[in-house]
Amino acid sequence: MATWEYNVTSHIIKELNKCEEKPEARKLFSCDDEGKCMVNDVCKIGTEALASLLNEHGKEGWELILTNYHHGELLCIWKRAKEV
């Protein structure tokens, strides 16, 4: 039987939204006060930052199983098979 280990990471949205550094840039994430988020108006820089985050953990064998927005941060829950 497979066993799992889990990892929880938190990432500041403003750090992922590199698009905001340019006046003509658009938001990668928009979230309301209830924590509902949407990915919209994606710019190339923003998608590259998000892909980099996912790939970094993926290379270590982590699978993203849940994301959630909380007070300006993207909370990610990851799992991978635990070596016995």
N, C-alpha and C positions, 0 to 999 in steps of 0.2 A: 504494500500500500504506500502511495506517495504521501510524504509529509511536506508541509510548506513552512516557509519563514516569510515574515512580512516586514515592510519598511514603510514608514510614513515620512514624507518630505513636505516642506512648505516653501513656496517661491513667491517673492513679492511681485505682484502684477506689473508694477511700474518698471521693474527691471526687465521683464519679458517684452514689454511694449516699447521697444526701441524706436518704433515708428513715431512716437510722440516727440522725439528729439527734433523732428523736422516740422516746420509750420504746415506744410501741405500733407503731412502724414495723417493716417486714419487709425482708429483704435483696433486693436486685435481682440480685446475682451471688453465687453460692457456688462456691468452687473448692477442690479437694482438693490435697494435697501434690504430686501428680503433674502438676498443671496442668490437670486436667479441670474445666471450668466449666459451670455451668448457670444459666440465667436462671429464677428461680423466686420465688414470693411477691412478685410485682412490685407496688409501690405506685405511685400516680399520679406522685408527685414523681420517682421513679427513672426511670420511662419517659420523662418529659419531658426529663430530663437526657440520657438516651441519644439520644433523637430530636433534641435540640438539637445534640449533637455530630455526628450523621450529617448533619443538614441544613446545618450550617455548612460542612462540606467539600463536600457535594453542590452548594451554590450556586456553588462555585468550579470545578465540573465534575469533581470527584473521584468515582470509583466505588469503594466498599469491596469489596475482593476477598478479604480474609482477616483474621480476628481470632484472637488467641491470648492466653492469660493467662500472665504471667510475674512471679513475686515481687510480687504485689499491684498489678500494672499490666496494663492492657488494651493490647496491642500491635495496631495497625491498619495494614494495608497497603492503599494506595489506588492507583488508576491513572486516567489520563485521556489522551485523545488529544493528541498533541504537535502543535503548530502548525508547519507546514513553512515 
